[in-house]
Amino acid sequence: MKRIYLYIFLITFTIYADAQILTLDSCLSVAQRNNLQMKNADLEIQKAQQVKYQALTKYFPNISAQAFAFHALNPLIEIGAKDIINGIENEDVRTNLTRVYNEYATSTDLDKMLGFFQYGVTAGATAIQPVFMGGQIVNGNRLAKLGVEAAKLQADITGRDIRRDVEQTYLMIVGLEEKKATLLSVNELLDTLTNNLQTAIQAGLTTKNDILKIELKRGETESQQLQLENGITLAKQALCSRLGIPYSDSLQVDTAGILTVSSSALPRPEKELLELNVKAEQLRKKMEIGKALPHITVGGSYAYNRLFKDKNQHNGLLFATVQVPITYWWETGHKIKEKNLQTEQAENNRQYLNEQMELQSLQAEQEVLLAEKKIEIAEKVVTNASENLRVARVNYEAGLEPLSELLEARTVLMKAENDLTDARLQLRLAQRKAEDYK
């Protein structure tokens, strides 16, 4: 499914290759699919799910099978009539059998040795079903389930950080583009003044001194424009790197609605992670207790062997075991105390970090209010600077002020407009931060 989404994006990107206009939403969507950190977060979820599946197998019987075959150069056991006689405890019987053996052994082949286990085959299977393992299996599965939830929450945090990183880079491009547009309006004024001055010089109404002042100002703006274009190029390259797409000089970003933040008031994943950490410590404690409790299993086995020539043997049995780890109780007592301390630490960390996150949320809200105040101030400054430029232009055209005053007034307005752009972008980032920290 992810590949399909990527193909759709690439096809759309190719259709509009001439413009290559990227929106913030498309950038965020592509970054979520292409970013290597996000891919690793997805892999962590898959790993946690595999651990969960491993824990689930503990509910089922443990089945094993084995087979063994051998062929010896000589029988592993050899026995004769004399060996049997010597093994009899009754002395009278042993004496009489010895006399018979000495008298008839040779004629009746009693002196020959019989061999056993020179070759053979044996095979079997065993199934053991855990009945009660002190709650270790149940709690182990619960712990594995928490691991999956924790991995998903961590992926949410990673996705949020990636989104924020991409958004900041995108806004950097937007801000630089806005400042570039402001600088272009300054150049338009310089072009207008240059044309007017050249007409006035031809008419003998002024000297070339004002032209030189404009050229000096143009040199400053050209240097600023070069810096802005270089910054835009670097920011676009950084954005493409984060998106995992190739960079192109024709790439443009869409600024429509960029200052609007969509509401995403969801619980912070960090808070849920802290809750899961406390639960995990409690489950680990229960698993330690389970190691000291009796373990009950039932099972059955089947065996087949052929150790004697032309004789197959089959057998089977059912069994039950109860294991009481008596010597483990002392060690378990100390481990339980250790787990109690770890659980207390987890609860303290949860309380402390929750307080810190509440403080972060309050600080983020204050940053939004501060950014809004800065915008109000910046808008007033822009209004005043615009009026100042208008008056300076009227006075200059009326011959009441020198050109330097007009150029200074335009410089002040440009700075005010750039400050307003920075304030708006700061508000955008502050609003997003406040949404993330709710």
Buried (B, 14 or more C-beta within 10 A) or exposed (E): EEEEEBEEBEEEBEEEEEEBEBBBEBBBBBBBBBBEBBBEBBEBBEEBBEBBEEBBEBEEBEEEEEEEEEEEEEBEEEEBBBEEBEEBEEEEEBEEBBEBBEEEBEEEEBBEEEEEEBBBBBBBBBBBBBEBBBBBBBBBBBBBBBBBBBBBBBBBBBBBBBBBBBBBBBBBBBBBBBBBEBBEEBBEBBEEBBEBBEEBBEEEEBEEEBBEBBEEBBEEBEEBBEEBEEBBBEBBEBBBEBBBBEEEEEBEBBBEEBBEBEEEEEEBBBBBBBBBBBBBBBBBBBBBBBBBBEBBBBBBBBBBBBBEEEEEEEEEEEEEEEEEBEEEEEEBEEBBEEBEEBBEEBBEEBEEBBEEBEEBBEEBBEBBEBBBEBBEEBBEBBEEBBEBBEBBBEBBEEEEBBBEBBBBBBBBBBBBBBBBBBBBBBBBBBBBBBBBBB
